[in-house]
């Protein structure tokens, strides 16, 4: 172990919600408590899931040691082993990548929780934590005595336990990290050099904002802003229905090819800035949030750039050769997100817009090789009728006779995973096959059509 550590709280931090209900069920199944007792405290757990720790809920946790008097310690340990797998299902999607990040840096990763050690140690082992700091119930002759061994690991008691652990393992608190959702963990958060509020309760949110601590939500990609548990993309998803876009007539087929859960890379051809809306209409309509890779110019734009970042957009600065966009996209996929890439990179302009052969960059193929995520192709046609390249804003006035937007979603593309150029050709071929026949025929555009396919600040070639 190194001299730097990262301390993680459990409930509402590593886990999306309270572990108590599952632990109670495991204790009931083990015969330690009667089955009807598994529901005791359910109201407190529901309140906890919404607002975080409260003094009454922690008083219940403190009294649990006395209630456990006489319980066989081995039986409780077995209940902990039984519940570990179910607790894994509650792990926030981006908790594992954060834990791995610290491990890659050589930091000791420690679970610091009020939950009794017997019940949480098997889960910590499954998650790969280096150690556990938890409330310890005293034992005598194989049964709990009703007393504690050491501190009740909560508030200042948690800080004391962490300080003692750090002293034993020669870890510098000033160099270390701590992650928690709770206002009552302020003593620990204030004692480390790198505190972070994760899914913070209202009081911790206020303190973290005033102290300029990082505020994270491990159920969403880094940088995504959430208010009262709701992110911007959630709100967009609520209105992702064609009825809310009366200036476009959507014709969508094949949306079932987009998996309802799990990582997926969504790719399409690029004809208009309205492509993002068309892709979003399909993916968000499947109940998924969507993270777009977009040009840096979008993120640099006033207001729009901030909204793009808050929605989990991934900035791409072309020409730098940086791998950061793909790494950020890979992190989002590791958390089970849907990531959208337009392999062409930019909208073809002028005469190039009418070329039937689609040429793509290798980013989507390389990302698929990195992550193993499936690549689902989408063929878009007609989006330029809503927002031509020549126009600075979409034609939202076309509500009487809106243009038809044809969206076709295909099955995942079969990729080799070894040659990004070959795989990119396979991706572009799959997209092309989803386009209407006229898209695959070479044609001579009129001067007016060329003009509409040329940016407003670019001179149209004769």
C-alpha positions as a Markdown table, in Angstrom:
| # | Residue | x | y | z |
|---|---|---|---|---|
| 1 | Unk | 0.0 | 0.0 | 0.0 |
| 2 | Unk | 1.2 | 3.5 | -0.7 |
| 3 | Unk | 1.0 | 6.6 | 1.5 |
| 4 | Unk | -2.1 | 8.0 | -0.2 |
| 5 | Unk | -5.6 | 6.5 | 0.3 |
| 6 | Unk | -9.1 | 7.1 | -1.1 |
| 7 | Unk | -11.9 | 6.6 | 1.5 |
| 8 | Unk | -15.3 | 5.7 | 0.2 |
| 9 | Unk | -18.6 | 5.9 | 2.1 |
| 10 | Unk | -21.1 | 3.1 | 1.2 |
| 11 | Unk | -24.8 | 4.1 | 1.1 |
| 12 | Unk | -25.7 | 6.7 | -1.5 |
| 13 | Unk | -22.0 | 6.9 | -2.5 |
| 14 | Unk | -20.7 | 3.6 | -3.7 |
| 15 | Unk | -24.3 | 2.3 | -3.7 |
| 16 | Unk | -27.1 | 4.2 | -5.4 |
| 17 | Unk | -29.3 | 3.8 | -2.3 |
| 18 | Unk | -29.4 | 2.4 | 1.2 |
| 19 | Unk | -28.1 | -1.1 | 1.8 |
| 20 | Unk | -30.3 | -1.6 | 4.9 |
| 21 | Unk | -33.3 | -3.3 | 3.2 |
| 22 | Unk | -31.2 | -6.0 | 1.5 |
| 23 | Unk | -29.2 | -6.6 | 4.7 |
| 24 | Unk | -32.4 | -6.9 | 6.7 |
| 25 | Unk | -33.7 | -9.4 | 4.2 |
| 26 | Unk | -30.4 | -11.4 | 4.4 |
| 27 | Unk | -30.6 | -11.5 | 8.2 |
| 28 | Unk | -34.2 | -12.6 | 8.1 |
| 29 | Unk | -33.3 | -15.4 | 5.6 |
| 30 | Unk | -30.5 | -16.5 | 7.9 |
| 31 | Unk | -33.0 | -16.8 | 10.8 |
| 32 | Unk | -31.2 | -14.1 | 12.9 |
| 33 | Unk | -34.3 | -11.9 | 13.0 |
| 34 | Unk | -37.9 | -12.9 | 12.3 |
| 35 | Unk | -39.1 | -12.4 | 8.8 |
| 36 | Unk | -41.6 | -9.7 | 9.9 |
| 37 | Unk | -38.6 | -7.8 | 11.4 |
| 38 | Unk | -37.0 | -7.4 | 8.0 |
| 39 | Unk | -39.4 | -4.5 | 7.2 |
| 40 | Unk | -38.7 | -2.6 | 10.4 |
| 41 | Unk | -37.1 | 0.7 | 9.6 |
| 42 | Unk | -38.4 | 0.6 | 6.0 |
| 43 | Unk | -39.7 | 4.2 | 6.3 |
| 44 | Unk | -36.3 | 5.4 | 7.5 |
| 45 | Unk | -34.7 | 3.7 | 4.5 |
| 46 | Unk | -37.1 | 5.4 | 2.1 |
| 47 | Unk | -36.4 | 8.8 | 3.7 |
| 48 | Unk | -32.7 | 8.0 | 3.6 |
| 49 | Unk | -32.7 | 7.3 | -0.1 |
| 50 | Unk | -34.2 | 10.7 | -0.7 |
| 51 | Unk | -32.5 | 13.1 | 1.8 |
| 52 | Unk | -29.6 | 11.1 | 3.2 |
| 53 | Unk | -28.7 | 10.4 | 6.8 |
| 54 | Unk | -30.8 | 11.7 | 9.6 |
| 55 | Unk | -30.3 | 11.7 | 13.4 |
| 56 | Unk | -33.2 | 9.2 | 13.9 |
| 57 | Unk | -31.9 | 6.8 | 11.3 |
| 58 | Unk | -28.4 | 6.9 | 12.8 |
| 59 | Unk | -29.8 | 6.4 | 16.3 |
| 60 | Unk | -31.4 | 3.2 | 14.9 |
| 61 | Unk | -28.0 | 2.1 | 13.5 |
| 62 | Unk | -26.3 | 2.8 | 16.8 |
| 63 | Unk | -28.9 | 0.8 | 18.7 |
| 64 | Unk | -28.5 | -2.1 | 16.4 |
| 65 | Unk | -25.5 | -3.4 | 18.3 |
| 66 | Unk | -27.6 | -3.8 | 21.4 |
| 67 | Unk | -30.4 | -5.5 | 19.4 |
| 68 | Unk | -27.7 | -7.9 | 18.0 |
| 69 | Unk | -26.8 | -9.1 | 21.5 |
| 70 | Unk | -26.7 | -12.9 | 21.4 |
| 71 | Unk | -26.7 | -13.3 | 17.6 |
| 72 | Unk | -24.2 | -15.9 | 16.4 |
| 73 | Unk | -21.3 | -14.0 | 14.7 |
| 74 | Unk | -20.7 | -16.8 | 12.1 |
| 75 | Unk | -24.4 | -16.7 | 11.0 |
| 76 | Unk | -24.2 | -12.9 | 10.5 |
| 77 | Unk | -21.0 | -13.3 | 8.5 |
| 78 | Unk | -22.7 | -15.8 | 6.3 |
| 79 | Unk | -25.6 | -13.3 | 5.8 |
| 80 | Unk | -22.9 | -10.8 | 4.8 |
| 81 | Unk | -21.6 | -13.3 | 2.2 |
| 82 | Unk | -25.1 | -14.0 | 0.9 |
| 83 | Unk | -26.0 | -10.3 | 0.5 |
| 84 | Unk | -22.8 | -9.2 | -1.1 |
| 85 | Unk | -23.9 | -10.2 | -4.6 |
| 86 | Unk | -27.2 | -8.3 | -4.3 |
| 87 | Unk | -25.4 | -5.3 | -3.0 |
| 88 | Unk | -23.2 | -5.4 | -6.1 |
| 89 | Unk | -26.4 | -4.8 | -8.2 |
| 90 | Unk | -26.8 | -1.5 | -6.3 |
| 91 | Unk | -23.3 | -0.2 | -7.1 |
| 92 | Unk | -23.5 | 3.2 | -8.9 |
| 93 | Unk | -22.3 | 2.8 | -12.5 |
| 94 | Unk | -19.3 | 5.1 | -12.2 |
| 95 | Unk | -18.2 | 4.0 | -8.8 |
| 96 | Unk | -16.1 | 1.1 | -10.2 |
| 97 | Unk | -14.2 | 3.3 | -12.7 |
| 98 | Unk | -13.4 | 5.8 | -9.9 |
| 99 | Unk | -12.2 | 3.1 | -7.6 |
| 100 | Unk | -10.0 | 1.6 | -10.4 |
| 101 | Unk | -8.7 | 5.1 | -11.2 |
| 102 | Unk | -7.3 | 5.4 | -7.6 |
| 103 | Unk | -5.9 | 1.9 | -7.8 |
| 104 | Unk | -4.2 | 2.7 | -11.0 |
| 105 | Unk | -2.5 | 5.6 | -9.3 |
| 106 | Unk | -1.3 | 3.3 | -6.6 |
| 107 | Unk | -3.6 | 4.6 | -3.9 |
| 108 | Unk | -5.0 | 2.4 | -1.1 |
| 109 | Unk | -8.8 | 2.2 | -1.6 |
| 110 | Unk | -10.7 | 1.8 | 1.6 |
| 111 | Unk | -14.4 | 1.4 | 2.3 |
| 112 | Unk | -15.3 | 3.6 | 5.4 |
| 113 | Unk | -18.8 | 2.9 | 6.6 |
| 114 | Unk | -21.1 | 2.8 | 9.6 |
| 115 | Unk | -22.4 | -0.6 | 8.4 |
| 116 | Unk | -21.2 | -3.5 | 10.7 |
| 117 | Unk | -18.0 | -5.1 | 9.5 |
| 118 | Unk | -19.4 | -8.6 | 9.5 |
| 119 | Unk | -22.1 | -7.6 | 7.0 |
| 120 | Unk | -20.1 | -5.5 | 4.6 |
| 121 | Unk | -16.6 | -7.1 | 4.5 |
| 122 | Unk | -17.6 | -9.7 | 1.8 |
| 123 | Unk | -19.0 | -7.0 | -0.4 |
| 124 | Unk | -15.8 | -4.9 | 0.0 |
| 125 | Unk | -13.8 | -7.9 | -1.1 |
| 126 | Unk | -16.0 | -8.4 | -4.2 |
| 127 | Unk | -15.5 | -4.8 | -5.1 |
| 128 | Unk | -11.7 | -5.0 | -4.7 |
| 129 | Unk | -11.3 | -2.6 | -1.8 |
| 130 | Unk | -7.9 | -2.9 | -0.1 |
| 131 | Unk | -9.4 | -2.6 | 3.4 |
| 132 | Unk | -12.6 | -1.8 | 5.3 |
| 133 | Unk | -13.1 | 0.6 | 8.2 |
| 134 | Unk | -16.5 | -0.3 | 9.7 |
| 135 | Unk | -18.4 | -0.5 | 12.9 |
| 136 | Unk | -17.3 | -3.6 | 14.9 |
| 137 | Unk | -19.6 | -5.5 | 17.1 |
| 138 | Unk | -17.9 | -7.1 | 20.2 |
| 139 | Unk | -17.9 | -10.9 | 20.4 |
| 140 | Unk | -17.6 | -13.4 | 23.2 |
| 141 | Unk | -17.9 | -17.1 | 22.7 |
| 142 | Unk | -19.0 | -16.8 | 19.1 |
| 143 | Unk | -21.9 | -14.4 | 19.8 |
| 144 | Unk | -22.3 | -10.6 | 19.9 |
| 145 | Unk | -22.2 | -9.0 | 23.4 |
| 146 | Unk | -24.3 | -5.9 | 22.5 |
| 147 | Unk | -21.3 | -3.7 | 22.8 |
| 148 | Unk | -19.0 | -2.1 | 20.3 |
| 149 | Unk | -15.3 | -2.8 | 19.7 |
| 150 | Unk | -13.9 | 0.6 | 19.1 |
| 151 | Unk | -15.9 | 3.6 | 17.7 |
| 152 | Unk | -19.3 | 3.7 | 16.2 |
| 153 | Unk | -18.0 | 4.6 | 12.7 |
| 154 | Unk | -20.1 | 7.7 | 12.0 |
| 155 | Unk | -19.4 | 11.4 | 12.0 |
| 156 | Unk | -16.4 | 12.1 | 14.4 |
| 157 | Unk | -16.2 | 8.4 | 15.2 |
| 158 | Unk | -15.6 | 7.7 | 11.5 |
| 159 | Unk | -12.8 | 10.3 | 11.4 |
| 160 | Unk | -11.2 | 8.8 | 14.5 |
| 161 | Unk | -11.3 | 5.3 | 13.0 |
| 162 | Unk | -9.9 | 6.6 | 9.7 |
| 163 | Unk | -7.1 | 8.5 | 11.4 |
| 164 | Unk | -6.1 | 5.4 | 13.4 |
| 165 | Unk | -6.1 | 3.3 | 10.2 |
| 166 | Unk | -4.0 | 6.0 | 8.4 |
| 167 | Unk | -1.5 | 6.0 | 11.2 |
| 168 | Unk | -1.1 | 2.3 | 11.2 |
| 169 | Unk | -0.6 | 2.2 | 7.4 |
| 170 | Unk | 1.5 | 5.4 | 7.3 |
| 171 | Unk | -1.0 | 7.1 | 5.0 |
| 172 | Unk | -0.9 | 10.9 | 4.8 |
| 173 | Unk | -4.4 | 12.4 | 5.4 |
| 174 | Unk | -3.4 | 15.6 | 3.6 |
| 175 | Unk | -2.6 | 13.7 | 0.4 |
| 176 | Unk | -5.7 | 11.5 | 0.6 |
| 177 | Unk | -9.2 | 11.5 | -0.9 |
| 178 | Unk | -12.6 | 11.0 | 0.7 |
| 179 | Unk | -16.0 | 10.5 | -1.0 |
| 180 | Unk | -19.3 | 10.8 | 0.8 |
| 181 | Unk | -22.9 | 11.9 | 0.4 |
| 182 | Unk | -23.5 | 12.9 | 4.0 |
| 183 | Unk | -23.3 | 16.1 | 5.9 |
| 184 | Unk | -22.3 | 14.1 | 9.0 |
| 185 | Unk | -19.1 | 13.0 | 7.2 |
| 186 | Unk | -17.9 | 16.6 | 7.2 |
| 187 | Unk | -15.2 | 15.8 | 9.8 |
| 188 | Unk | -13.6 | 13.2 | 7.5 |
| 189 | Unk | -14.1 | 15.3 | 4.4 |
| 190 | Unk | -12.5 | 18.3 | 6.0 |
| 191 | Unk | -9.5 | 16.2 | 7.2 |
| 192 | Unk | -8.3 | 15.0 | 3.9 |
| 193 | Unk | -6.6 | 17.0 | 1.2 |
| 194 | Unk | -9.0 | 16.0 | -1.6 |
| 195 | Unk | -12.7 | 15.8 | -0.4 |
| 196 | Unk | -15.6 | 15.2 | -2.8 |
| 197 | Unk | -19.3 | 15.3 | -2.2 |
| 198 | Unk | -21.0 | 12.4 | -4.0 |
| 199 | Unk | -24.8 | 12.7 | -4.5 |
| 200 | Unk | -24.7 | 15.1 | -1.6 |
| 201 | Unk | -27.6 | 15.6 | 0.8 |
| 202 | Unk | -28.9 | 19.2 | 0.9 |
| 203 | Unk | -26.6 | 20.4 | 3.7 |
| 204 | Unk | -23.5 | 18.8 | 2.3 |
| 205 | Unk | -24.3 | 20.3 | -1.1 |
| 206 | Unk | -24.4 | 23.8 | 0.4 |
| 207 | Unk | -21.1 | 23.2 | 2.2 |
| 208 | Unk | -19.4 | 21.7 | -0.8 |
| 209 | Unk | -20.6 | 24.6 | -3.0 |
| 210 | Unk | -19.2 | 27.2 | -0.5 |
| 211 | Unk | -15.9 | 25.4 | -0.1 |
| 212 | Unk | -15.7 | 24.6 | -3.9 |
| 213 | Unk | -15.3 | 20.9 | -3.4 |
| 214 | Unk | -16.0 | 18.7 | -6.3 |
| 215 | Unk | -19.6 | 17.5 | -6.5 |
| 216 | Unk | -20.0 | 14.1 | -8.2 |
| 217 | Unk | -22.9 | 11.9 | -9.2 |
| 218 | Unk | -21.5 | 8.3 | -9.7 |
| 219 | Unk | -24.7 | 7.3 | -11.5 |
| 220 | Unk | -23.8 | 9.7 | -14.3 |
| 221 | Unk | -20.6 | 10.4 | -16.3 |
| 222 | Unk | -18.1 | 12.9 | -14.9 |
| 223 | Unk | -19.2 | 16.5 | -15.5 |
| 224 | Unk | -22.9 | 15.8 | -15.6 |
| 225 | Unk | -24.9 | 18.2 | -13.4 |
| 226 | Unk | -27.8 | 16.8 | -11.4 |
| 227 | Unk | -30.3 | 18.7 | -9.3 |
| 228 | Unk | -32.5 | 16.8 | -6.9 |
| 229 | Unk | -31.3 | 13.6 | -8.6 |
| 230 | Unk | -32.4 | 14.8 | -12.0 |
| 231 | Unk | -30.0 | 15.6 | -14.9 |
| 232 | Unk | -30.5 | 17.7 | -17.9 |
| 233 | Unk | -30.7 | 14.7 | -20.2 |
| 234 | Unk | -33.4 | 13.3 | -18.1 |
| 235 | Unk | -35.5 | 16.3 | -18.7 |
| 236 | Unk | -34.8 | 16.2 | -22.4 |
| 237 | Unk | -35.8 | 12.5 | -22.4 |
| 238 | Unk | -39.2 | 13.4 | -20.9 |
| 239 | Unk | -40.0 | 15.4 | -24.0 |
| 240 | Unk | -38.3 | 13.2 | -26.6 |
| 241 | Unk | -41.4 | 12.5 | -28.6 |
| 242 | Unk | -42.2 | 13.6 | -32.2 |
| 243 | Unk | -45.2 | 15.5 | -30.9 |
| 244 | Unk | -42.9 | 18.0 | -29.3 |
| 245 | Unk | -41.2 | 18.7 | -32.7 |
| 246 | Unk | -44.1 | 19.7 | -35.0 |
| 247 | Unk | -41.8 | 21.1 | -37.7 |
| 248 | Unk | -40.5 | 17.6 | -38.6 |
| 249 | Unk | -42.4 | 14.4 | -39.6 |
| 250 | Unk | -40.4 | 11.5 | -38.1 |
| 251 | Unk | -40.5 | 8.1 | -39.8 |
| 252 | Unk | -38.6 | 5.7 | -37.5 |
| 253 | Unk | -38.0 | 2.0 | -37.8 |
| 254 | Unk | -35.7 | -0.4 | -36.1 |
| 255 | Unk | -35.4 | 1.3 | -32.7 |
| 256 | Unk | -35.6 | -2.1 | -31.0 |
| 257 | Unk | -32.0 | -2.7 | -32.1 |
| 258 | Unk | -30.9 | -0.2 | -29.5 |
| 259 | Unk | -30.5 | -2.2 | -26.2 |
| 260 | Unk | -32.6 | -1.0 | -23.3 |
| 261 | Unk | -29.7 | -1.2 | -21.0 |
| 262 | Unk | -25.9 | -1.6 | -21.1 |
| 263 | Unk | -23.1 | 0.1 | -23.1 |
| 264 | Unk | -23.8 | 0.9 | -26.8 |
| 265 | Unk | -22.1 | 3.0 | -29.4 |
| 266 | Unk | -24.6 | 4.6 | -31.8 |
| 267 | Unk | -23.3 | 5.8 | -35.1 |
| 268 | Unk | -24.9 | 7.6 | -38.1 |
| 269 | Unk | -24.2 | 9.6 | -41.2 |
| 270 | Unk | -24.0 | 13.4 | -40.8 |
| 271 | Unk | -26.3 | 15.6 | -42.9 |
| 272 | Unk | -27.4 | 18.4 | -40.6 |
| 273 | Unk | -27.1 | 19.8 | -37.1 |
| 274 | Unk | -30.6 | 18.4 | -36.7 |
| 275 | Unk | -29.0 | 14.9 | -36.8 |
| 276 | Unk | -28.5 | 15.2 | -33.1 |
| 277 | Unk | -32.2 | 15.7 | -32.5 |
| 278 | Unk | -33.1 | 12.7 | -34.8 |
| 279 | Unk | -30.6 | 10.4 | -33.1 |
| 280 | Unk | -31.8 | 11.6 | -29.7 |
| 281 | Unk | -35.4 | 11.0 | -30.6 |
| 282 | Unk | -34.6 | 7.3 | -31.2 |
| 283 | Unk | -32.2 | 6.6 | -28.3 |
| 284 | Unk | -34.0 | 8.8 | -25.7 |
| 285 | Unk | -37.3 | 7.2 | -26.8 |
| 286 | Unk | -35.8 | 3.9 | -25.8 |
| 287 | Unk | -35.5 | 5.3 | -22.2 |
| 288 | Unk | -31.7 | 5.8 | -22.6 |
| 289 | Unk | -29.7 | 8.9 | -22.0 |
| 290 | Unk | -27.3 | 9.7 | -24.8 |
| 291 | Unk | -23.8 | 11.2 | -24.6 |
| 292 | Unk | -22.6 | 12.9 | -27.8 |
| 293 | Unk | -19.0 | 13.4 | -28.9 |
| 294 | Unk | -19.0 | 16.9 | -30.4 |
| 295 | Unk | -16.7 | 19.5 | -31.8 |
| 296 | Unk | -14.9 | 21.8 | -29.4 |
| 297 | Unk | -16.7 | 24.7 | -31.1 |
| 298 | Unk | -20.0 | 23.5 | -29.6 |
| 299 | Unk | -18.5 | 23.4 | -26.1 |
| 300 | Unk | -16.9 | 26.8 | -26.5 |
| 301 | Unk | -20.2 | 28.5 | -27.5 |
| 302 | Unk | -21.9 | 30.6 | -24.8 |
| 303 | Unk | -24.8 | 28.9 | -23.0 |
| 304 | Unk | -25.0 | 26.0 | -25.5 |
| 305 | Unk | -21.5 | 24.9 | -24.5 |
| 306 | Unk | -22.4 | 24.8 | -20.8 |
| 307 | Unk | -25.6 | 22.9 | -21.5 |
| 308 | Unk | -23.7 | 20.4 | -23.7 |
| 309 | Unk | -21.2 | 19.8 | -20.9 |
| 310 | Unk | -23.9 | 19.5 | -18.2 |
| 311 | Unk | -25.7 | 16.9 | -20.4 |
| 312 | Unk | -22.6 | 14.7 | -20.5 |
| 313 | Unk | -21.3 | 15.8 | -23.9 |
| 314 | Unk | -17.7 | 14.8 | -24.7 |
| 315 | Unk | -15.6 | 17.5 | -26.3 |
| 316 | Unk | -13.5 | 16.6 | -29.3 |
| 317 | Unk | -10.6 | 19.0 | -30.3 |
| 318 | Unk | -9.8 | 17.8 | -33.8 |
| 319 | Unk | -6.2 | 17.9 | -35.0 |
| 320 | Unk | -4.6 | 17.6 | -31.6 |
| 321 | Unk | -4.3 | 13.8 | -31.7 |
| 322 | Unk | -5.5 | 13.6 | -28.1 |
| 323 | Unk | -7.0 | 10.3 | -26.9 |
| 324 | Unk | -8.9 | 12.1 | -24.1 |
| 325 | Unk | -12.3 | 12.1 | -26.0 |
| 326 | Unk | -12.1 | 8.3 | -26.6 |
| 327 | Unk | -11.0 | 7.7 | -23.0 |
| 328 | Unk | -14.0 | 9.8 | -21.7 |
| 329 | Unk | -16.3 | 7.9 | -24.1 |
| 330 | Unk | -14.9 | 4.6 | -22.9 |
| 331 | Unk | -15.5 | 5.6 | -19.3 |
| 332 | Unk | -19.1 | 6.5 | -20.1 |
| 333 | Unk | -19.5 | 3.1 | -21.8 |
| 334 | Unk | -18.0 | 1.3 | -18.8 |
| 335 | Unk | -20.8 | 2.9 | -16.8 |
| 336 | Unk | -23.3 | 1.4 | -19.1 |
| 337 | Unk | -24.1 | 4.6 | -21.1 |
| 338 | Unk | -25.1 | 5.1 | -24.7 |
| 339 | Unk | -22.5 | 7.1 | -26.6 |
| 340 | Unk | -23.2 | 8.7 | -30.0 |
| 341 | Unk | -20.5 | 9.2 | -32.7 |
| 342 | Unk | -20.8 | 10.7 | -36.2 |
| 343 | Unk | -17.9 | 9.0 | -37.9 |
| 344 | Unk | -17.8 | 11.5 | -40.8 |
| 345 | Unk | -16.8 | 14.1 | -38.2 |
| 346 | Unk | -18.4 | 17.0 | -39.9 |
| 347 | Unk | -21.2 | 17.6 | -42.4 |
| 348 | Unk | -19.9 | 17.3 | -46.0 |
| 349 | Unk | -20.1 | 20.7 | -47.6 |
| 350 | Unk | -21.0 | 21.9 | -51.1 |
| 351 | Unk | -20.7 | 19.2 | -53.9 |
| 352 | Unk | -19.2 | 16.7 | -51.4 |
| 353 | Unk | -22.6 | 16.6 | -49.6 |
| 354 | Unk | -24.1 | 14.7 | -52.6 |
| 355 | Unk | -21.4 | 12.1 | -52.8 |
| 356 | Unk | -23.0 | 8.6 | -52.3 |
| 357 | Unk | -19.9 | 7.1 | -50.7 |
| 358 | Unk | -19.7 | 7.7 | -47.0 |
| 359 | Unk | -16.2 | 8.1 | -45.6 |
| 360 | Unk | -15.7 | 7.9 | -41.9 |
| 361 | Unk | -12.9 | 8.3 | -39.3 |
| 362 | Unk | -11.8 | 5.4 | -37.1 |
| 363 | Unk | -12.9 | 6.7 | -33.7 |
| 364 | Unk | -16.0 | 4.6 | -33.4 |
| 365 | Unk | -14.1 | 1.4 | -34.4 |
| 366 | Unk | -11.3 | 2.1 | -32.0 |
| 367 | Unk | -13.8 | 2.8 | -29.2 |
| 368 | Unk | -15.5 | -0.5 | -29.9 |
| 369 | Unk | -12.2 | -2.3 | -29.8 |
| 370 | Unk | -11.3 | -0.6 | -26.5 |
| 371 | Unk | -14.6 | -1.4 | -24.8 |
| 372 | Unk | -16.2 | -4.3 | -26.5 |
| 373 | Unk | -19.4 | -2.3 | -26.7 |
| 374 | Unk | -21.8 | -3.0 | -29.7 |
| 375 | Unk | -21.9 | -0.5 | -32.5 |
| 376 | Unk | -25.5 | 0.2 | -33.7 |
| 377 | Unk | -25.8 | 2.0 | -37.0 |
| 378 | Unk | -28.5 | 4.6 | -37.9 |
| 379 | Unk | -29.2 | 5.9 | -41.4 |
| 380 | Unk | -30.6 | 9.5 | -41.5 |
| 381 | Unk | -32.3 | 11.1 | -44.4 |
| 382 | Unk | -34.0 | 14.4 | -44.7 |
| 383 | Unk | -32.6 | 16.2 | -41.7 |
| 384 | Unk | -31.1 | 18.8 | -43.9 |
| 385 | Unk | -34.6 | 19.9 | -44.9 |
| 386 | Unk | -35.2 | 21.0 | -41.3 |
| 387 | Unk | -31.8 | 22.5 | -40.8 |
| 388 | Unk | -29.8 | 23.1 | -44.0 |
| 389 | Unk | -26.0 | 23.7 | -43.7 |
| 390 | Unk | -26.6 | 27.2 | -45.2 |
| 391 | Unk | -29.0 | 28.2 | -42.3 |
| 392 | Unk | -27.8 | 29.4 | -39.0 |
| 393 | Unk | -31.1 | 28.2 | -37.3 |
| 394 | Unk | -33.5 | 25.4 | -38.1 |
| 395 | Unk | -36.7 | 26.0 | -40.1 |
| 396 | Unk | -39.1 | 25.7 | -37.1 |
| 397 | Unk | -41.8 | 27.5 | -39.1 |
| 398 | Unk | -42.6 | 24.4 | -41.2 |
| 399 | Unk | -45.4 | 23.1 | -39.1 |
| 400 | Unk | -48.1 | 23.0 | -41.8 |
| 401 | Unk | -46.2 | 20.6 | -44.1 |
| 402 | Unk | -43.2 | 19.5 | -42.2 |
| 403 | Unk | -40.4 | 17.6 | -44.1 |
| 404 | Unk | -40.1 | 13.9 | -43.6 |
| 405 | Unk | -37.2 | 12.7 | -41.5 |
| 406 | Unk | -36.4 | 9.1 | -42.3 |
| 407 | Unk | -34.6 | 7.2 | -39.5 |
| 408 | Unk | -33.6 | 3.6 | -39.9 |
| 409 | Unk | -31.8 | 1.7 | -37.1 |
| 410 | Unk | -29.9 | -1.5 | -38.0 |
| 411 | Unk | -28.6 | -4.4 | -35.9 |
| 412 | Unk | -25.1 | -4.2 | -34.4 |
| 413 | Unk | -22.3 | -4.2 | -36.9 |
| 414 | Unk | -20.0 | -7.3 | -37.0 |
| 415 | Unk | -16.5 | -6.0 | -36.3 |
| 416 | Unk | -13.1 | -7.7 | -36.2 |
| 417 | Unk | -11.8 | -5.5 | -33.4 |
| 418 | Unk | -8.3 | -5.8 | -34.8 |
| 419 | Unk | -8.2 | -3.3 | -37.7 |
| 420 | Unk | -9.9 | 0.0 | -37.2 |
| 421 | Unk | -9.8 | 0.9 | -40.9 |
| 422 | Unk | -11.5 | -2.3 | -41.9 |
| 423 | Unk | -14.0 | -1.9 | -39.1 |
| 424 | Unk | -14.7 | 1.7 | -40.1 |
| 425 | Unk | -15.5 | 0.6 | -43.6 |
| 426 | Unk | -17.9 | -2.0 | -42.2 |
| 427 | Unk | -19.6 | 0.7 | -40.1 |
| 428 | Unk | -20.0 | 3.1 | -43.0 |
| 429 | Unk | -21.3 | 0.3 | -45.2 |
| 430 | Unk | -23.9 | -0.6 | -42.5 |
| 431 | Unk | -25.0 | 3.0 | -42.3 |
| 432 | Unk | -25.2 | 3.3 | -46.1 |
| 433 | Unk | -27.4 | 0.2 | -46.4 |
| 434 | Unk | -29.9 | 1.9 | -44.1 |
| 435 | Unk | -30.3 | 4.9 | -46.4 |
| 436 | Unk | -33.0 | 5.1 | -49.2 |
| 437 | Unk | -32.0 | 4.0 | -52.7 |
| 438 | Unk | -31.6 | 7.6 | -53.9 |
| 439 | Unk | -28.9 | 8.2 | -51.3 |
| 440 | Unk | -26.7 | 5.5 | -53.0 |
| 441 | Unk | -27.0 | 6.9 | -56.5 |
| 442 | Unk | -24.7 | 9.5 | -57.9 |
| 443 | Unk | -26.5 | 12.6 | -59.0 |
| 444 | Unk | -25.8 | 16.1 | -60.2 |
| 445 | Unk | -27.0 | 18.7 | -57.7 |
| 446 | Unk | -28.4 | 22.1 | -58.8 |
| 447 | Unk | -26.6 | 25.3 | -58.0 |
| 448 | Unk | -29.3 | 26.0 | -55.4 |
| 449 | Unk | -28.8 | 22.6 | -53.7 |
| 450 | Unk | -25.1 | 23.2 | -53.6 |
| 451 | Unk | -25.6 | 26.6 | -52.0 |
| 452 | Unk | -27.9 | 25.2 | -49.3 |
| 453 | Unk | -25.2 | 22.5 | -48.5 |
| 454 | Unk | -22.5 | 25.2 | -48.1 |
| 455 | Unk | -22.0 | 27.0 | -44.8 |
| 456 | Unk | -23.2 | 30.6 | -44.8 |
| 457 | Unk | -19.7 | 32.0 | -44.3 |
| 458 | Unk | -18.2 | 30.1 | -47.2 |
| 459 | Unk | -18.3 | 31.3 | -50.8 |
| 460 | Unk | -20.3 | 29.0 | -53.1 |
| 461 | Unk | -18.2 | 27.5 | -55.9 |
| 462 | Unk | -19.6 | 28.1 | -59.4 |
